[in-house]
Amino acid sequence: MASVTFWLLRQIVGLSHEVRGRHNLPEGAVIVALKHQSAWEAIALWVLVKSPAIVLKQSLTRIPVFGLYMRRGELS
């Protein structure tokens, strides 16, 4: 679902992204802390990180659109 959102954002509004520093991540498990500068990064996490395990407050699942992503990701 996140990949479709990326595609739609690129096609409809011309939004693109650049990933920097990925080569600095160690192999295996790692903790990634998001800065929460936008809702986009929460969606991007699903595409950019392999097999993410996400911790969030249950109240976040009630946010329109974002909450749908969280529930569909079996996080609630």
PQR file of N, CA, C, O and H, with PARSE charges and radii, in Angstrom:
ATOM      1  N   MET A   1       0.823  -1.194   0.000 -0.4000 1.5000
ATOM      2  CA  MET A   1       0.000   0.000   0.000 -0.0000 2.0000
ATOM      3  C   MET A   1       0.871   1.263   0.000  0.5500 1.7000
ATOM      4  O   MET A   1       0.540   2.241  -0.671 -0.5500 1.4000
ATOM      5  N   ALA A   2       1.981   1.246   0.749 -0.4000 1.5000
ATOM      6  CA  ALA A   2       2.864   2.409   0.788 -0.0000 2.0000
ATOM      7  C   ALA A   2       3.536   2.631  -0.559  0.5500 1.7000
ATOM      8  O   ALA A   2       3.748   3.776  -0.959 -0.5500 1.4000
ATOM      9  H   ALA A   2       2.249   0.452   1.294  0.4000 1.0000
ATOM     10  N   SER A   3       3.874   1.562  -1.261 -0.4000 1.5000
ATOM     11  CA  SER A   3       4.489   1.699  -2.581 -0.0000 2.0000
ATOM     12  C   SER A   3       3.524   2.361  -3.562  0.5500 1.7000
ATOM     13  O   SER A   3       3.932   3.166  -4.400 -0.5500 1.4000
ATOM     14  H   SER A   3       3.702   0.632  -0.936  0.4000 1.0000
ATOM     15  N   VAL A   4       2.256   2.019  -3.449 -0.4000 1.5000
ATOM     16  CA  VAL A   4       1.232   2.643  -4.293 -0.0000 2.0000
ATOM     17  C   VAL A   4       1.130   4.130  -3.959  0.5500 1.7000
ATOM     18  O   VAL A   4       0.997   4.958  -4.860 -0.5500 1.4000
ATOM     19  H   VAL A   4       1.925   1.366  -2.768  0.4000 1.0000
ATOM     20  N   THR A   5       1.190   4.468  -2.692 -0.4000 1.5000
ATOM     21  CA  THR A   5       1.130   5.867  -2.281 -0.0000 2.0000
ATOM     22  C   THR A   5       2.319   6.638  -2.840  0.5500 1.7000
ATOM     23  O   THR A   5       2.154   7.756  -3.326 -0.5500 1.4000
ATOM     24  H   THR A   5       1.298   3.794  -1.961  0.4000 1.0000
ATOM     25  N   PHE A   6       3.526   6.050  -2.777 -0.4000 1.5000
ATOM     26  CA  PHE A   6       4.708   6.684  -3.362 -0.0000 2.0000
ATOM     27  C   PHE A   6       4.475   6.948  -4.847  0.5500 1.7000
ATOM     28  O   PHE A   6       4.750   8.043  -5.338 -0.5500 1.4000
ATOM     29  H   PHE A   6       3.660   5.142  -2.382  0.4000 1.0000
ATOM     30  N   TRP A   7       3.976   5.959  -5.549 -0.4000 1.5000
ATOM     31  CA  TRP A   7       3.747   6.084  -6.986 -0.0000 2.0000
ATOM     32  C   TRP A   7       2.732   7.194  -7.274  0.5500 1.7000
ATOM     33  O   TRP A   7       2.940   8.022  -8.161 -0.5500 1.4000
ATOM     34  H   TRP A   7       3.752   5.069  -5.151  0.4000 1.0000
ATOM     35  N   LEU A   8       1.636   7.201  -6.515 -0.4000 1.5000
ATOM     36  CA  LEU A   8       0.608   8.221  -6.711 -0.0000 2.0000
ATOM     37  C   LEU A   8       1.155   9.624  -6.438  0.5500 1.7000
ATOM     38  O   LEU A   8       0.868  10.559  -7.186 -0.5500 1.4000
ATOM     39  H   LEU A   8       1.467   6.529  -5.795  0.4000 1.0000
ATOM     40  N   LEU A   9       1.933   9.773  -5.381 -0.4000 1.5000
ATOM     41  CA  LEU A   9       2.519  11.078  -5.072 -0.0000 2.0000
ATOM     42  C   LEU A   9       3.449  11.549  -6.193  0.5500 1.7000
ATOM     43  O   LEU A   9       3.483  12.734  -6.525 -0.5500 1.4000
ATOM     44  H   LEU A   9       2.166   9.014  -4.773  0.4000 1.0000
ATOM     45  N   ARG A  10       4.192  10.622  -6.763 -0.4000 1.5000
ATOM     46  CA  ARG A  10       5.095  10.970  -7.863 -0.0000 2.0000
ATOM     47  C   ARG A  10       4.291  11.375  -9.107  0.5500 1.7000
ATOM     48  O   ARG A  10       4.632  12.352  -9.775 -0.5500 1.4000
ATOM     49  H   ARG A  10       4.164   9.660  -6.493  0.4000 1.0000
ATOM     50  N   GLN A  11       3.229  10.630  -9.417 -0.4000 1.5000
ATOM     51  CA  GLN A  11       2.448  10.885 -10.620 -0.0000 2.0000
ATOM     52  C   GLN A  11       1.548  12.118 -10.509  0.5500 1.7000
ATOM     53  O   GLN A  11       1.430  12.892 -11.458 -0.5500 1.4000
ATOM     54  H   GLN A  11       2.951   9.837  -8.874  0.4000 1.0000
ATOM     55  N   ILE A  12       0.917  12.296  -9.352 -0.4000 1.5000
ATOM     56  CA  ILE A  12      -0.084  13.360  -9.214 -0.0000 2.0000
ATOM     57  C   ILE A  12       0.533  14.712  -8.861  0.5500 1.7000
ATOM     58  O   ILE A  12       0.189  15.731  -9.460 -0.5500 1.4000
ATOM     59  H   ILE A  12       1.013  11.667  -8.580  0.4000 1.0000
ATOM     60  N   VAL A  13       1.442  14.718  -7.892 -0.4000 1.5000
ATOM     61  CA  VAL A  13       1.992  16.004  -7.441 -0.0000 2.0000
ATOM     62  C   VAL A  13       3.480  16.169  -7.745  0.5500 1.7000
ATOM     63  O   VAL A  13       4.064  17.202  -7.417 -0.5500 1.4000
ATOM     64  H   VAL A  13       1.722  13.890  -7.405  0.4000 1.0000
ATOM     65  N   GLY A  14       4.100  15.163  -8.368 -0.4000 1.5000
ATOM     66  CA  GLY A  14       5.512  15.273  -8.729 -0.0000 2.0000
ATOM     67  C   GLY A  14       6.472  15.150  -7.567  0.5500 1.7000
ATOM     68  O   GLY A  14       7.624  15.572  -7.670 -0.5500 1.4000
ATOM     69  H   GLY A  14       3.626  14.324  -8.634  0.4000 1.0000
ATOM     70  N   LEU A  15       6.020  14.578  -6.461 -0.4000 1.5000
ATOM     71  CA  LEU A  15       6.868  14.437  -5.278 -0.0000 2.0000
ATOM     72  C   LEU A  15       7.868  13.306  -5.478  0.5500 1.7000
ATOM     73  O   LEU A  15       7.499  12.196  -5.861 -0.5500 1.4000
ATOM     74  H   LEU A  15       5.085  14.235  -6.377  0.4000 1.0000
ATOM     75  N   SER A  16       9.114  13.595  -5.218 -0.4000 1.5000
ATOM     76  CA  SER A  16      10.141  12.560  -5.268 -0.0000 2.0000
ATOM     77  C   SER A  16      10.891  12.580  -3.937  0.5500 1.7000
ATOM     78  O   SER A  16      10.685  13.474  -3.116 -0.5500 1.4000
ATOM     79  H   SER A  16       9.414  14.496  -4.906  0.4000 1.0000
ATOM     80  N   HIS A  17      11.751  11.604  -3.733 -0.4000 1.5000
ATOM     81  CA  HIS A  17      12.509  11.556  -2.490 -0.0000 2.0000
ATOM     82  C   HIS A  17      13.932  11.082  -2.760  0.5500 1.7000
ATOM     83  O   HIS A  17      14.226  10.492  -3.799 -0.5500 1.4000
ATOM     84  H   HIS A  17      11.918  10.878  -4.400  0.4000 1.0000
ATOM     85  N   GLU A  18      14.791  11.353  -1.812 -0.4000 1.5000
ATOM     86  CA  GLU A  18      16.185  10.946  -1.896 -0.0000 2.0000
ATOM     87  C   GLU A  18      16.562  10.343  -0.545  0.5500 1.7000
ATOM     88  O   GLU A  18      16.281  10.934   0.497 -0.5500 1.4000
ATOM     89  H   GLU A  18      14.552  11.832  -0.968  0.4000 1.0000
ATOM     90  N   VAL A  19      17.186   9.190  -0.558 -0.4000 1.5000
ATOM     91  CA  VAL A  19      17.625   8.545   0.676 -0.0000 2.0000
ATOM     92  C   VAL A  19      19.132   8.740   0.787  0.5500 1.7000
ATOM     93  O   VAL A  19      19.883   8.378  -0.118 -0.5500 1.4000
ATOM     94  H   VAL A  19      17.414   8.710  -1.405  0.4000 1.0000
ATOM     95  N   ARG A  20      19.559   9.309   1.892 -0.4000 1.5000
ATOM     96  CA  ARG A  20      20.991   9.532   2.132 -0.0000 2.0000
ATOM     97  C   ARG A  20      21.435   8.737   3.352  0.5500 1.7000
ATOM     98  O   ARG A  20      20.704   8.634   4.337 -0.5500 1.4000
ATOM     99  H   ARG A  20      18.948   9.603   2.627  0.4000 1.0000
ATOM    100  N   GLY A  21      22.621   8.184   3.281 -0.4000 1.5000
ATOM    101  CA  GLY A  21      23.210   7.524   4.440 -0.0000 2.0000
ATOM    102  C   GLY A  21      22.812   6.081   4.655  0.5500 1.7000
ATOM    103  O   GLY A  21      23.183   5.489   5.668 -0.5500 1.4000
ATOM    104  H   GLY A  21      23.216   8.267   2.481  0.4000 1.0000
ATOM    105  N   ARG A  22      22.062   5.496   3.728 -0.4000 1.5000
ATOM    106  CA  ARG A  22      21.632   4.102   3.889 -0.0000 2.0000
ATOM    107  C   ARG A  22      22.828   3.169   4.049  0.5500 1.7000
ATOM    108  O   ARG A  22      22.743   2.165   4.756 -0.5500 1.4000
ATOM    109  H   ARG A  22      21.760   5.977   2.905  0.4000 1.0000
ATOM    110  N   HIS A  23      23.936   3.494   3.399 -0.4000 1.5000
ATOM    111  CA  HIS A  23      25.138   2.664   3.486 -0.0000 2.0000
ATOM    112  C   HIS A  23      25.733   2.654   4.896  0.5500 1.7000
ATOM    113  O   HIS A  23      26.563   1.799   5.209 -0.5500 1.4000
ATOM    114  H   HIS A  23      24.005   4.310   2.825  0.4000 1.0000
ATOM    115  N   ASN A  24      25.319   3.593   5.747 -0.4000 1.5000
ATOM    116  CA  ASN A  24      25.813   3.642   7.127 -0.0000 2.0000
ATOM    117  C   ASN A  24      25.064   2.710   8.068  0.5500 1.7000
ATOM    118  O   ASN A  24      25.505   2.496   9.198 -0.5500 1.4000
ATOM    119  H   ASN A  24      24.645   4.287   5.493  0.4000 1.0000
ATOM    120  N   LEU A  25      23.952   2.159   7.630 -0.4000 1.5000
ATOM    121  CA  LEU A  25      23.178   1.250   8.479 -0.0000 2.0000
ATOM    122  C   LEU A  25      23.892  -0.094   8.582  0.5500 1.7000
ATOM    123  O   LEU A  25      24.346  -0.636   7.574 -0.5500 1.4000
ATOM    124  H   LEU A  25      23.594   2.333   6.712  0.4000 1.0000
ATOM    125  N   PRO A  26      23.993  -0.631   9.790 -0.5600 1.5000
ATOM    126  CA  PRO A  26      24.636  -1.941   9.934  0.2800 2.0000
ATOM    127  C   PRO A  26      23.730  -3.054   9.430  0.5500 1.7000
ATOM    128  O   PRO A  26      22.517  -2.872   9.326 -0.5500 1.4000
ATOM    129  N   GLU A  27      24.310  -4.195   9.119 -0.4000 1.5000
ATOM    130  CA  GLU A  27      23.524  -5.369   8.738 -0.0000 2.0000
ATOM    131  C   GLU A  27      22.770  -5.876   9.964  0.5500 1.7000
ATOM    132  O   GLU A  27      23.245  -5.725  11.090 -0.5500 1.4000
ATOM    133  H   GLU A  27      25.296  -4.342   9.203  0.4000 1.0000
ATOM    134  N   GLY A  28      21.620  -6.463   9.757 -0.4000 1.5000
ATOM    135  CA  GLY A  28      20.840  -7.020  10.858 -0.0000 2.0000
ATOM    136  C   GLY A  28      19.899  -5.999  11.463  0.5500 1.7000
ATOM    137  O   GLY A  28      19.561  -4.993  10.840 -0.5500 1.4000
ATOM    138  H   GLY A  28      21.234  -6.586   8.843  0.4000 1.0000
ATOM    139  N   ALA A  29      19.486  -6.274  12.678 -0.4000 1.5000
ATOM    140  CA  ALA A  29      18.502  -5.427  13.363 -0.0000 2.0000
ATOM    141  C   ALA A  29      19.088  -4.063  13.706  0.5500 1.7000
ATOM    142  O   ALA A  29      20.263  -3.938  14.052 -0.5500 1.4000
ATOM    143  H   ALA A  29      19.760  -7.092  13.184  0.4000 1.0000
ATOM    144  N   VAL A  30      18.248  -3.059  13.603 -0.4000 1.5000
ATOM    145  CA  VAL A  30      18.664  -1.693  13.899 -0.0000 2.0000
ATOM    146  C   VAL A  30      17.442  -0.902  14.373  0.5500 1.7000
ATOM    147  O   VAL A  30      16.314  -1.200  13.980 -0.5500 1.4000
ATOM    148  H   VAL A  30      17.293  -3.160  13.322  0.4000 1.0000
ATOM    149  N   ILE A  31      17.670   0.095  15.206 -0.4000 1.5000
ATOM    150  CA  ILE A  31      16.592   0.976  15.654 -0.0000 2.0000
ATOM    151  C   ILE A  31      16.651   2.248  14.823  0.5500 1.7000
ATOM    152  O   ILE A  31      17.695   2.893  14.725 -0.5500 1.4000
ATOM    153  H   ILE A  31      18.587   0.337  15.525  0.4000 1.0000
ATOM    154  N   VAL A  32      15.510   2.602  14.223 -0.4000 1.5000
ATOM    155  CA  VAL A  32      15.404   3.826  13.437 -0.0000 2.0000
ATOM    156  C   VAL A  32      14.411   4.731  14.153  0.5500 1.7000
ATOM    157  O   VAL A  32      13.252   4.360  14.342 -0.5500 1.4000
ATOM    158  H   VAL A  32      14.662   2.078  14.303  0.4000 1.0000
ATOM    159  N   ALA A  33      14.861   5.911  14.552 -0.4000 1.5000
ATOM    160  CA  ALA A  33      13.990   6.874  15.228 -0.0000 2.0000
ATOM    161  C   ALA A  33      13.622   7.973  14.239  0.5500 1.7000
ATOM    162  O   ALA A  33      14.498   8.642  13.692 -0.5500 1.4000
ATOM    163  H   ALA A  33      15.802   6.213  14.399  0.4000 1.0000
ATOM    164  N   LEU A  34      12.344   8.155  14.016 -0.4000 1.5000
ATOM    165  CA  LEU A  34      11.875   9.179  13.081 -0.0000 2.0000
ATOM    166  C   LEU A  34      11.776  10.527  13.783  0.5500 1.7000
ATOM    167  O   LEU A  34      11.462  10.594  14.972 -0.5500 1.4000
ATOM    168  H   LEU A  34      11.632   7.612  14.460  0.4000 1.0000
ATOM    169  N   LYS A  35      12.040  11.585  13.053 -0.4000 1.5000
ATOM    170  CA  LYS A  35      11.986  12.940  13.603 -0.0000 2.0000
ATOM    171  C   LYS A  35      10.585  13.536  13.539  0.5500 1.7000
ATOM    172  O   LYS A  35      10.345  14.604  14.102 -0.5500 1.4000
ATOM    173  H   LYS A  35      12.294  11.531  12.088  0.4000 1.0000
ATOM    174  N   HIS A  36       9.676  12.876  12.878 -0.4000 1.5000
ATOM    175  CA  HIS A  36       8.284  13.320  12.750 -0.0000 2.0000
ATOM    176  C   HIS A  36       8.173  14.724  12.188  0.5500 1.7000
ATOM    177  O   HIS A  36       7.475  15.574  12.741 -0.5500 1.4000
ATOM    178  H   HIS A  36       9.871  12.008  12.421  0.4000 1.0000
ATOM    179  N   GLN A  37       8.865  14.959  11.088 -0.4000 1.5000
ATOM    180  CA  GLN A  37       8.757  16.241  10.414 -0.0000 2.0000
ATOM    181  C   GLN A  37       7.531  16.291   9.516  0.5500 1.7000
ATOM    182  O   GLN A  37       7.081  17.369   9.126 -0.5500 1.4000
ATOM    183  H   GLN A  37       9.432  14.268  10.639  0.4000 1.0000
ATOM    184  N   SER A  38       6.988  15.110   9.187 -0.4000 1.5000
ATOM    185  CA  SER A  38       5.761  15.060   8.398 -0.0000 2.0000
ATOM    186  C   SER A  38       5.170  13.654   8.499  0.5500 1.7000
ATOM    187  O   SER A  38       5.811  12.728   8.997 -0.5500 1.4000
ATOM    188  H   SER A  38       7.354  14.235   9.503  0.4000 1.0000
ATOM    189  N   ALA A  39       3.952  13.518   8.021 -0.4000 1.5000
ATOM    190  CA  ALA A  39       3.319  12.192   7.994 -0.0000 2.0000
ATOM    191  C   ALA A  39       3.945  11.323   6.908  0.5500 1.7000
ATOM    192  O   ALA A  39       3.821  10.099   6.952 -0.5500 1.4000
ATOM    193  H   ALA A  39       3.431  14.270   7.617  0.4000 1.0000
ATOM    194  N   TRP A  40       4.615  11.939   5.933 -0.4000 1.5000
ATOM    195  CA  TRP A  40       5.224  11.201   4.836 -0.0000 2.0000
ATOM    196  C   TRP A  40       6.237  10.188   5.343  0.5500 1.7000
ATOM    197  O   TRP A  40       6.297   9.070   4.831 -0.5500 1.4000
ATOM    198  H   TRP A  40       4.715  12.933   5.897  0.4000 1.0000
ATOM    199  N   GLU A  41       7.026  10.554   6.331 -0.4000 1.5000
ATOM    200  CA  GLU A  41       8.076   9.638   6.805 -0.0000 2.0000
ATOM    201  C   GLU A  41       7.499   8.364   7.421  0.5500 1.7000
ATOM    202  O   GLU A  41       8.125   7.306   7.353 -0.5500 1.4000
ATOM    203  H   GLU A  41       6.978  11.462   6.747  0.4000 1.0000
ATOM    204  N   ALA A  42       6.334   8.456   8.009 -0.4000 1.5000
ATOM    205  CA  ALA A  42       5.716   7.251   8.569 -0.0000 2.0000
ATOM    206  C   ALA A  42       5.311   6.283   7.462  0.5500 1.7000
ATOM    207  O   ALA A  42       5.403   5.067   7.632 -0.5500 1.4000
ATOM    208  H   ALA A  42       5.826   9.316   8.064  0.4000 1.0000
ATOM    209  N   ILE A  43       4.867   6.818   6.337 -0.4000 1.5000
ATOM    210  CA  ILE A  43       4.522   5.976   5.191 -0.0000 2.0000
ATOM    211  C   ILE A  43       5.796   5.454   4.528  0.5500 1.7000
ATOM    212  O   ILE A  43       5.864   4.295   4.121 -0.5500 1.4000
ATOM    213  H   ILE A  43       4.792   7.806   6.199  0.4000 1.0000
ATOM    214  N   ALA A  44       6.794   6.316   4.427 -0.4000 1.5000
ATOM    215  CA  ALA A  44       8.056   5.940   3.784 -0.0000 2.0000
ATOM    216  C   ALA A  44       8.753   4.804   4.514  0.5500 1.7000
ATOM    217  O   ALA A  44       9.435   3.993   3.887 -0.5500 1.4000
ATOM    218  H   ALA A  44       6.739   7.258   4.758  0.4000 1.0000
ATOM    219  N   LEU A  45       8.597   4.735   5.802 -0.4000 1.5000
ATOM    220  CA  LEU A  45       9.250   3.689   6.588 -0.0000 2.0000
ATOM    221  C   LEU A  45       8.908   2.305   6.061  0.5500 1.7000
ATOM    222  O   LEU A  45       9.764   1.420   6.040 -0.5500 1.4000
ATOM    223  H   LEU A  45       8.043   5.393   6.312  0.4000 1.0000
ATOM    224  N   TRP A  46       7.668   2.112   5.637 -0.4000 1.5000
ATOM    225  CA  TRP A  46       7.228   0.803   5.138 -0.0000 2.0000
ATOM    226  C   TRP A  46       7.972   0.388   3.873  0.5500 1.7000
ATOM    227  O   TRP A  46       8.183  -0.800   3.630 -0.5500 1.4000
ATOM    228  H   TRP A  46       6.973   2.831   5.655  0.4000 1.0000
ATOM    229  N   VAL A  47       8.369   1.372   3.071 -0.4000 1.5000
ATOM    230  CA  VAL A  47       9.040   1.084   1.808 -0.0000 2.0000
ATOM    231  C   VAL A  47      10.558   1.032   1.976  0.5500 1.7000
ATOM    232  O   VAL A  47      11.222   0.206   1.350 -0.5500 1.4000
ATOM    233  H   VAL A  47       8.198   2.337   3.268  0.4000 1.0000
ATOM    234  N   LEU A  48      11.097   1.890   2.799 -0.4000 1.5000
ATOM    235  CA  LEU A  48      12.545   2.056   2.883 -0.0000 2.0000
ATOM    236  C   LEU A  48      13.250   1.125   3.867  0.5500 1.7000
ATOM    237  O   LEU A  48      14.458   0.914   3.753 -0.5500 1.4000
ATOM    238  H   LEU A  48      10.557   2.561   3.308  0.4000 1.0000
ATOM    239  N   VAL A  49      12.523   0.569   4.822 -0.4000 1.5000
ATOM    240  CA  VAL A  49      13.131  -0.302   5.835 -0.0000 2.0000
ATOM    241  C   VAL A  49      12.579  -1.714   5.660  0.5500 1.7000
ATOM    242  O   VAL A  49      11.370  -1.903   5.533 -0.5500 1.4000
ATOM    243  H   VAL A  49      11.542   0.741   4.914  0.4000 1.0000
ATOM    244  N   LYS A  50      13.459  -2.690   5.653 -0.4000 1.5000
ATOM    245  CA  LYS A  50      13.032  -4.080   5.513 -0.0000 2.0000
ATOM    246  C   LYS A  50      12.415  -4.570   6.813  0.5500 1.7000
ATOM    247  O   LYS A  50      13.016  -4.412   7.876 -0.5500 1.4000
ATOM    248  H   LYS A  50      14.442  -2.537   5.756  0.4000 1.0000
ATOM    249  N   SER A  51      11.241  -5.153   6.751 -0.4000 1.5000
ATOM    250  CA  SER A  51      10.543  -5.763   7.892 -0.0000 2.0000
ATOM    251  C   SER A  51      10.533  -4.885   9.141  0.5500 1.7000
ATOM    252  O   SER A  51      11.065  -5.287  10.175 -0.5500 1.4000
ATOM    253  H   SER A  51      10.753  -5.281   5.888  0.4000 1.0000
ATOM    254  N   PRO A  52       9.936  -3.690   9.064 -0.5600 1.5000
ATOM    255  CA  PRO A  52       9.936  -2.832  10.252  0.2800 2.0000
ATOM    256  C   PRO A  52       9.021  -3.358  11.353  0.5500 1.7000
ATOM    257  O   PRO A  52       7.951  -3.902  11.078 -0.5500 1.4000
ATOM    258  N   ALA A  53       9.446  -3.191  12.579 -0.4000 1.5000
ATOM    259  CA  ALA A  53       8.613  -3.435  13.754 -0.0000 2.0000
ATOM    260  C   ALA A  53       8.354  -2.052  14.348  0.5500 1.7000
ATOM    261  O   ALA A  53       9.288  -1.374  14.775 -0.5500 1.4000
ATOM    262  H   ALA A  53      10.314  -2.749  12.802  0.4000 1.0000
ATOM    263  N   ILE A  54       7.104  -1.640  14.375 -0.4000 1.5000
ATOM    264  CA  ILE A  54       6.774  -0.263  14.738 -0.0000 2.0000
ATOM    265  C   ILE A  54       6.047  -0.212  16.072  0.5500 1.7000
ATOM    266  O   ILE A  54       5.147  -1.008  16.339 -0.5500 1.4000
ATOM    267  H   ILE A  54       6.345  -2.191  14.028  0.4000 1.0000
ATOM    268  N   VAL A  55       6.454   0.739  16.905 -0.4000 1.5000
ATOM    269  CA  VAL A  55       5.815   0.973  18.202 -0.0000 2.0000
ATOM    270  C   VAL A  55       5.111   2.321  18.101  0.5500 1.7000
ATOM    271  O   VAL A  55       5.723   3.318  17.719 -0.5500 1.4000
ATOM    272  H   VAL A  55       7.186   1.385  16.688  0.4000 1.0000
ATOM    273  N   LEU A  56       3.819   2.350  18.446 -0.4000 1.5000
ATOM    274  CA  LEU A  56       3.070   3.593  18.394 -0.0000 2.0000
ATOM    275  C   LEU A  56       1.942   3.571  19.409  0.5500 1.7000
ATOM    276  O   LEU A  56       1.523   2.515  19.884 -0.5500 1.4000
ATOM    277  H   LEU A  56       3.322   1.540  18.757  0.4000 1.0000
ATOM    278  N   LYS A  57       1.461   4.764  19.729 -0.4000 1.5000
ATOM    279  CA  LYS A  57       0.320   4.872  20.633 -0.0000 2.0000
ATOM    280  C   LYS A  57      -0.941   4.434  19.895  0.5500 1.7000
ATOM    281  O   LYS A  57      -1.100   4.725  18.710 -0.5500 1.4000
ATOM    282  H   LYS A  57       1.800   5.622  19.343  0.4000 1.0000
ATOM    283  N   GLN A  58      -1.827   3.744  20.584 -0.4000 1.5000
ATOM    284  CA  GLN A  58      -3.048   3.259  19.963 -0.0000 2.0000
ATOM    285  C   GLN A  58      -3.900   4.399  19.419  0.5500 1.7000
ATOM    286  O   GLN A  58      -4.612   4.224  18.430 -0.5500 1.4000
ATOM    287  H   GLN A  58      -1.698   3.508  21.547  0.4000 1.0000
ATOM    288  N   SER A  59      -3.834   5.562  20.055 -0.4000 1.5000
ATOM    289  CA  SER A  59      -4.639   6.697  19.587 -0.0000 2.0000
ATOM    290  C   SER A  59      -4.247   7.128  18.171  0.5500 1.7000
ATOM    291  O   SER A  59      -5.058   7.737  17.473 -0.5500 1.4000
ATOM    292  H   SER A  59      -3.256   5.704  20.858  0.4000 1.0000
ATOM    293  N   LEU A  60      -3.032   6.827  17.738 -0.4000 1.5000
ATOM    294  CA  LEU A  60      -2.604   7.186  16.383 -0.0000 2.0000
ATOM    295  C   LEU A  60      -3.355   6.409  15.312  0.5500 1.7000
ATOM    296  O   LEU A  60      -3.444   6.856  14.169 -0.5500 1.4000
ATOM    297  H   LEU A  60      -2.374   6.332  18.304  0.4000 1.0000
ATOM    298  N   THR A  61      -3.896   5.251  15.673 -0.4000 1.5000
ATOM    299  CA  THR A  61      -4.642   4.454  14.692 -0.0000 2.0000
ATOM    300  C   THR A  61      -5.993   5.090  14.362  0.5500 1.7000
ATOM    301  O   THR A  61      -6.667   4.650  13.430 -0.5500 1.4000
ATOM    302  H   THR A  61      -3.824   4.888  16.602  0.4000 1.0000
ATOM    303  N   ARG A  62      -6.396   6.110  15.107 -0.4000 1.5000
ATOM    304  CA  ARG A  62      -7.676   6.787  14.850 -0.0000 2.0000
ATOM    305  C   ARG A  62      -7.534   7.985  13.911  0.5500 1.7000
ATOM    306  O   ARG A  62      -8.532   8.614  13.561 -0.5500 1.4000
ATOM    307  H   ARG A  62      -5.849   6.467  15.864  0.4000 1.0000
ATOM    308  N   ILE A  63      -6.316   8.305  13.503 -0.4000 1.5000
ATOM    309  CA  ILE A  63      -6.087   9.427  12.592 -0.0000 2.0000
ATOM    310  C   ILE A  63      -6.486   8.998  11.178  0.5500 1.7000
ATOM    311  O   ILE A  63      -6.079   7.932  10.718 -0.5500 1.4000
ATOM    312  H   ILE A  63      -5.504   7.794  13.788  0.4000 1.0000
ATOM    313  N   PRO A  64      -7.281   9.822  10.484 -0.5600 1.5000
ATOM    314  CA  PRO A  64      -7.688   9.459   9.126  0.2800 2.0000
ATOM    315  C   PRO A  64      -6.469   9.206   8.226  0.5500 1.7000
ATOM    316  O   PRO A  64      -5.450   9.884   8.361 -0.5500 1.4000
ATOM    317  N   VAL A  65      -6.567   8.276   7.350 -0.4000 1.5000
ATOM    318  CA  VAL A  65      -5.562   7.829   6.387 -0.0000 2.0000
ATOM    319  C   VAL A  65      -4.372   7.175   7.099  0.5500 1.7000
ATOM    320  O   VAL A  65      -4.105   5.994   6.873 -0.5500 1.4000
ATOM    321  H   VAL A  65      -7.395   7.726   7.241  0.4000 1.0000
ATOM    322  N   PHE A  66      -3.664   7.901   7.939 -0.4000 1.5000
ATOM    323  CA  PHE A  66      -2.527   7.335   8.662 -0.0000 2.0000
ATOM    324  C   PHE A  66      -2.964   6.134   9.494  0.5500 1.7000
ATOM    325  O   PHE A  66      -2.306   5.094   9.479 -0.5500 1.4000
ATOM    326  H   PHE A  66      -3.881   8.860   8.122  0.4000 1.0000
ATOM    327  N   GLY A  67      -4.065   6.274  10.213 -0.4000 1.5000
ATOM    328  CA  GLY A  67      -4.585   5.182  11.034 -0.0000 2.0000
ATOM    329  C   GLY A  67      -4.940   3.965  10.199  0.5500 1.7000
ATOM    330  O   GLY A  67      -4.759   2.828  10.634 -0.5500 1.4000
ATOM    331  H   GLY A  67      -4.600   7.119  10.225  0.4000 1.0000
ATOM    332  N   LEU A  68      -5.444   4.208   8.998 -0.4000 1.5000
ATOM    333  CA  LEU A  68      -5.754   3.108   8.087 -0.0000 2.0000
ATOM    334  C   LEU A  68      -4.484   2.332   7.746  0.5500 1.7000
ATOM    335  O   LEU A  68      -4.493   1.101   7.757 -0.5500 1.4000
ATOM    336  H   LEU A  68      -5.591   5.132   8.645  0.4000 1.0000
ATOM    337  N   TYR A  69      -3.403   3.030   7.447 -0.4000 1.5000
ATOM    338  CA  TYR A  69      -2.128   2.368   7.167 -0.0000 2.0000
ATOM    339  C   TYR A  69      -1.687   1.515   8.354  0.5500 1.7000
ATOM    340  O   TYR A  69      -1.234   0.383   8.182 -0.5500 1.4000
ATOM    341  H   TYR A  69      -3.395   4.030   7.438  0.4000 1.0000
ATOM    342  N   MET A  70      -1.822   2.062   9.543 -0.4000 1.5000
ATOM    343  CA  MET A  70      -1.388   1.337  10.736 -0.0000 2.0000
ATOM    344  C   MET A  70      -2.247   0.087  10.973  0.5500 1.7000
ATOM    345  O   MET A  70      -1.728  -0.975  11.319 -0.5500 1.4000
ATOM    346  H   MET A  70      -2.190   2.981   9.683  0.4000 1.0000
ATOM    347  N   ARG A  71      -3.546   0.226  10.786 -0.4000 1.5000
ATOM    348  CA  ARG A  71      -4.429  -0.925  10.994 -0.0000 2.0000
ATOM    349  C   ARG A  71      -4.192  -1.980   9.919  0.5500 1.7000
ATOM    350  O   ARG A  71      -4.179  -3.173  10.222 -0.5500 1.4000
ATOM    351  H   ARG A  71      -3.967   1.089  10.505  0.4000 1.0000
ATOM    352  N   ARG A  72      -4.005  -1.565   8.680 -0.4000 1.5000
ATOM    353  CA  ARG A  72      -3.752  -2.520   7.595 -0.0000 2.0000
ATOM    354  C   ARG A  72      -2.417  -3.231   7.783  0.5500 1.7000
ATOM    355  O   ARG A  72      -2.231  -4.360   7.328 -0.5500 1.4000
ATOM    356  H   ARG A  72      -4.016  -0.596   8.433  0.4000 1.0000
ATOM    357  N   GLY A  73      -1.499  -2.560   8.452 -0.4000 1.5000
ATOM    358  CA  GLY A  73      -0.196  -3.165   8.732 -0.0000 2.0000
ATOM    359  C   GLY A  73      -0.223  -4.071   9.954  0.5500 1.7000
ATOM    360  O   GLY A  73       0.822  -4.507  10.436 -0.5500 1.4000
ATOM    361  H   GLY A  73      -1.651  -1.643   8.821  0.4000 1.0000
ATOM    362  N   GLU A  74      -1.431  -4.353  10.456 -0.4000 1.5000
ATOM    363  CA  GLU A  74      -1.628  -5.231  11.613 -0.0000 2.0000
ATOM    364  C   GLU A  74      -0.857  -4.744  12.835  0.5500 1.7000
ATOM    365  O   GLU A  74      -0.252  -5.535  13.558 -0.5500 1.4000
ATOM    366  H   GLU A  74      -2.280  -3.999  10.065  0.4000 1.0000
ATOM    367  N   LEU A  75      -0.888  -3.426  13.054 -0.4000 1.5000
ATOM    368  CA  LEU A  75      -0.185  -2.864  14.193 -0.0000 2.0000
ATOM    369  C   LEU A  75      -1.120  -2.518  15.341  0.5500 1.7000
ATOM    370  O   LEU A  75      -0.665  -2.222  16.446 -0.5500 1.4000
ATOM    371  H   LEU A  75      -1.379  -2.783  12.466  0.4000 1.0000
ATOM    372  N   SER A  76      -2.404  -2.552  15.093 -0.4000 1.5000
ATOM    373  CA  SER A  76      -3.313  -2.163  16.170 -0.0000 2.0000
ATOM    374  C   SER A  76      -3.849  -3.386  16.884  0.5500 1.7000
ATOM    375  O   SER A  76      -4.633  -3.257  17.825 -0.5500 1.4000
ATOM    376  H   SER A  76      -2.774  -2.792  14.195  0.4000 1.0000
TER
END
